[in-house]
Amino acid sequence: MNNKFRVFLKGIFDVSPLMIPVVPFGLIFGVLSIDIGFSPIETMGMSLIVFGGASQIVLLQLFSGGASSLVIISSVGAVNSRHLLYGAVVSEHLSDLKLVWKIVVSYFLVDQAFARSNEYFKKNKDKDKYFHLFGGGITCWVIWQTTTFLGIVLGAFIPEKLGLSFAVPLTFLALLVNDFRKLINVIVIIISGLVATFGFNYVPYKAYVIVAGVTALLTAAILTKLKKKNE
Amino acid sequence: MIALLKKEMFNDRIREILSFVPSAIFPAIIFPAIFLDNSGDFQLENNPKIMAAIIAMLIGIISQNIIATIISGLASYWFLIFMV
């Protein structure tokens, strides 16, 4: 089998388990969007252009709350600002790609694809490693578009009291299972969570995600430095 | 040579800190989704999400398995809201 295709399939395989909780999330987005009053084409358009679960849900919440376009755009940007950090992490592995391909890859650099491909890039240095991110990213893309579409169609039949939006924090929680065993990571996790929760209503433009992230990263920088001093 | 060595150390340092990005960013989505209600107010009592998230976390730490973490979380959440 062609090595590019093998790496591509590996990307699909690695990301697939993370797609299970995306299914209810996509359905919910489709249902909520129609419920708020967006047309099916607008709803599908959001998933095609934004291609980001958390930010699209934030968009709906703010829109239904009557927020202005400027606030909505800045908030979605703030929620998505973590992708700046994803880009910074992945860029060292993608340095020999052409600009056009970097732009294509960046569209597919969603949470789940980032988490899985970053692990893969750390362990594999072969020249076809990028196809792992394509495989994972395209898998996320297909699942997200399909479930958005199903949400639009099936909207009326999904009971709201199932509370499927709870699958969202569970997905992110599941992505951290390896980090719960490391003390510095646990401290960083708690700091980020507390800053985001207490800053939720006070940080303007829903920028609590980036404020919490930067605070937690600074904490990580200090703690790893202290650890080295004591060694 | 010294310049090269310093540059390498700097890159390792940056890389080390960036390895904390998931731990620094994901909780900012997890915590508000568990502890706050839809209007952004604290919801600490009668909140099945807290217990379900703790169960999911414990299962995750023991199993190191993503699917087990998510399924145990959703299952305990539904058990708490529909059965208890």
Chai-1 contact restraints between the chains, C-beta under 6 A:
chainA,res_idxA,chainB,res_idxB,connection_type,confidence,min_distance_angstrom,max_distance_angstrom,comment,restraint_id
A,P17,B,I66,contact,1.0,0.0,6.0,A-B,restraint_1
A,P17,B,I67,contact,1.0,0.0,6.0,A-B,restraint_2
A,P21,B,I70,contact,1.0,0.0,6.0,A-B,restraint_3
A,A54,B,I29,contact,1.0,0.0,6.0,A-B,restraint_4
A,R82,B,I25,contact,1.0,0.0,6.0,A-B,restraint_5
A,L85,B,V21,contact,1.0,0.0,6.0,A-B,restraint_6
A,V89,B,L18,contact,1.0,0.0,6.0,A-B,restraint_7
A,V89,B,V21,contact,1.0,0.0,6.0,A-B,restraint_8
A,F166,B,K49,contact,1.0,0.0,6.0,A-B,restraint_9
A,F166,B,Y77,contact,1.0,0.0,6.0,A-B,restraint_10
A,V168,B,A33,contact,1.0,0.0,6.0,A-B,restraint_11
A,P169,B,I30,contact,1.0,0.0,6.0,A-B,restraint_12
A,P169,B,A33,contact,1.0,0.0,6.0,A-B,restraint_13
A,P169,B,I34,contact,1.0,0.0,6.0,A-B,restraint_14
A,L170,B,A56,contact,1.0,0.0,6.0,A-B,restraint_15
A,L170,B,I70,contact,1.0,0.0,6.0,A-B,restraint_16
A,L170,B,G73,contact,1.0,0.0,6.0,A-B,restraint_17
A,F172,B,F26,contact,1.0,0.0,6.0,A-B,restraint_18
A,F172,B,I29,contact,1.0,0.0,6.0,A-B,restraint_19
A,F172,B,I30,contact,1.0,0.0,6.0,A-B,restraint_20
A,L173,B,I30,contact,1.0,0.0,6.0,A-B,restraint_21
A,L173,B,A56,contact,1.0,0.0,6.0,A-B,restraint_22
A,A174,B,I66,contact,1.0,0.0,6.0,A-B,restraint_23
A,A174,B,T69,contact,1.0,0.0,6.0,A-B,restraint_24
A,A174,B,I70,contact,1.0,0.0,6.0,A-B,restraint_25
A,L175,B,F26,contact,1.0,0.0,6.0,A-B,restraint_26
A,L176,B,F26,contact,1.0,0.0,6.0,A-B,restraint_27
A,V177,B,G60,contact,1.0,0.0,6.0,A-B,restraint_28
A,V177,B,Q64,contact,1.0,0.0,6.0,A-B,restraint_29
A,V177,B,T69,contact,1.0,0.0,6.0,A-B,restraint_30
A,D179,B,S23,contact,1.0,0.0,6.0,A-B,restraint_31
A,F180,B,I61,contact,1.0,0.0,6.0,A-B,restraint_32
A,N185,B,S23,contact,1.0,0.0,6.0,A-B,restraint_33
A,V188,B,F20,contact,1.0,0.0,6.0,A-B,restraint_34
A,V188,B,S23,contact,1.0,0.0,6.0,A-B,restraint_35
A,V188,B,A24,contact,1.0,0.0,6.0,A-B,restraint_36
A,I189,B,S23,contact,1.0,0.0,6.0,A-B,restraint_37
A,I189,B,P27,contact,1.0,0.0,6.0,A-B,restraint_38
A,S192,B,A24,contact,1.0,0.0,6.0,A-B,restraint_39
A,S192,B,P27,contact,1.0,0.0,6.0,A-B,restraint_40
A,S192,B,A28,contact,1.0,0.0,6.0,A-B,restraint_41
A,G193,B,P27,contact,1.0,0.0,6.0,A-B,restraint_42
A,G193,B,F31,contact,1.0,0.0,6.0,A-B,restraint_43
A,A196,B,A28,contact,1.0,0.0,6.0,A-B,restraint_44
A,A196,B,F31,contact,1.0,0.0,6.0,A-B,restraint_45
A,A196,B,P32,contact,1.0,0.0,6.0,A-B,restraint_46
A,T197,B,F31,contact,1.0,0.0,6.0,A-B,restraint_47
A,T197,B,P32,contact,1.0,0.0,6.0,A-B,restraint_48
A,T197,B,F35,contact,1.0,0.0,6.0,A-B,restraint_49
A,F200,B,P32,contact,1.0,0.0,6.0,A-B,restraint_50
A,F200,B,L36,contact,1.0,0.0,6.0,A-B,restraint_51
A,F200,B,G40,contact,1.0,0.0,6.0,A-B,restraint_52
A,N201,B,G40,contact,1.0,0.0,6.0,A-B,restraint_53
A,V209,B,A28,contact,1.0,0.0,6.0,A-B,restraint_54
A,A212,B,A28,contact,1.0,0.0,6.0,A-B,restraint_55
A,G213,B,A24,contact,1.0,0.0,6.0,A-B,restraint_56
A,G213,B,I25,contact,1.0,0.0,6.0,A-B,restraint_57
A,G213,B,A28,contact,1.0,0.0,6.0,A-B,restraint_58
A,A216,B,A24,contact,1.0,0.0,6.0,A-B,restraint_59
A,L217,B,A24,contact,1.0,0.0,6.0,A-B,restraint_60
A,A220,B,I17,contact,1.0,0.0,6.0,A-B,restraint_61
A,A220,B,F20,contact,1.0,0.0,6.0,A-B,restraint_62
A,A221,B,I17,contact,1.0,0.0,6.0,A-B,restraint_63
A,T224,B,E16,contact,1.0,0.0,6.0,A-B,restraint_64
